[in-house]
Amino acid sequence: MALFAPTFNNLNELLINELRDLYSAESQLIKALPKMAEAASDPKLKSAFEMHLKETEDQACRLENIFSELGEKPTGETCKAMEGLVKESSDYVKAGGNPDVRDAGLIGAAQRVEHYEMAGYGTARALATRLGLSDIAQLLQTTLDEEAAADQKLTEIAEGQVNINAAQP
């Protein structure tokens, strides 16, 4: 628990805080995705996690470029929400039992991550837009679009095969 509550005097300070939170979230996800890919038994799910790892690395790099453009450092914030989401996903990574059911759980955990990231990137994009930082807003929109596409792909994998297999007795 923080000793002092943060103070935000303007939208720029809030944007920097949001971006640092997102950078922390992406950094944590870069460590979690390989474990999720290894735990996945469905080949399409494994591939989706591996592809999203590369995309996540690119997103972290995109954030580093944004920080450079703003003359700020990406560190200094720890995303507590992502810590919790990663911990929940690790429960599925370690789970025994039916691998198809575990895959369904992994998808749910991954989609919670995607939804959290979409909320964060949407907020940061709106702040950047309000501050007149249109180039940064566009970069954030690119990531937001990627996160939405990843979420959609997970839905397709779940509904197309994984949940069907998991429902079998």
N, C-alpha and C positions, 0 to 999 in steps of 0.2 A: 504494500500500500504506500502510495506517495505521501511524503511528509507535508508537502504543500500542493494545493490545487493549482493547475496552470492558470496563467492569466493571458487572455487574448484581447489585445487592444484594437485590432483591425482584422479585416478579412485575409490579408496577406499572411499574418501570423497563423491564422486558423488553417489556411491552405497548406502552409509548410508543415503544420502538425498533422494534417490529414495525409499528406504525401509521405511523411516519415512513418506513419502508421501503416500505410500501404506497402512501403518498402520493407518494413519489418515482416509484414504478412507474406509478401512474396518470398523473402529470404527463408522464412520458416517452411513455406510450401516447397521450396526447392529441395529441402532436406527430407520432407515427408513423401513426396511423390514417388521416388524410387522404391520406397518400402511398400507403398500401395500397389505399384506396378508388379512388384515381386509377389505380393500376396494374391493378386488377381488370378483366377483360374481361366476365365473367359479370354480367349485371344484378342477379341476386339476391345475389351476393357483394358487389358494389359497394354495394348497398342495406344489406346486413347490416353492412358496415364503417361506413357513414354513421350507421346507427341506433346502433351500439355506441359511436361517438364521443360522441353525445349522452348515452348511458347512462354512459360513462366520465367525462364532465364532471360528471354528477350524483353519481357515486361519489366523485369528488375533493371535491365540495362537502359530501357526507355526512361524509367524513373531516375536513374543516375544522370542521364542526359538532361532531364528536366531540372534536377537540382543544380547541375552545372550552369544551366542557362539562368537560373535564379540566383546564382552565387551562394548557394547553401550546401550543407552537407546532408546526406541521406540518413545518417545515424542519429540516435538520441531518443528514439521512441521505440517502445516495445509494444507490439500489438497483442494485448491480452486475449482478445477475442480469438485470434488465430491460434494462440497457444491452446485454448480450450478446444477449438475445432480439430486441431492436429491430434490432441490427446484422444478425443473421441474416435478419430479415424484409426488411431493406433490400436484401439480395442478391437476393431474389425481385422486389422492386419494380423493380430495375435490370435484371433478366434479360431477355434477348432470347429468340427462338425461339417455339415454339408457345404462344400465349396461354392455351390451356386447361391446358397442363402448368404454366405459371407460376401460374395460378389455384389449381391443386392444391397447389403449393408454398406459396402465400400462406395457404391454409387450414391447412396443417400448421404453419406458423410462428405463425399466430394461435391455433391450439389449444394450442401449447406455452405461449403467453402466458396463455391462459385457465387452463390447469392450474396454472401457477405462481401465478397470482392466487388460485385456489381454495385452494391449500395455505396461502398467506399469510393469507387471510381466515379460513380454518378455524382456524388457530393463534391468531390474534388474538381470534376469537370465544370459543375455549376459555379463553383467559387472562382475558378480560373476565368470562366466566361464573364462573370460579373466584374472581375478585376481587369478585363480587357486583354487578357493573355490568350488570344485566340489560337496561336500556334500550340501552346501548352494544352489548351482545351481540346484541340484536335488530337493530340497525342493520347490524351486521357480517353477520348472517345474511341480511338483505335483499340485500346486495351479493353474498354468496356464492351465493345463489339466482340472481341476475342473471347472474353469471359462468357458472354451470352451464347456464343457458338459452342463453347466447351460444354456448357450446361445442356444445350439442346442435343449435342452428341451423346451425352450421358443418358438423357431421357430416351433417345433412340435405342441405345444399347440395352437399357433396362427393359423397355417395352417390347423390343424386337426379339430378345432372346433370354436375357438373364432372369427376369422375373417369371417368365414362362417355365424355365428350367427349375427355378427355386420353388415353384408351386407344385412340382411333381412330388408325389408321395415317396 
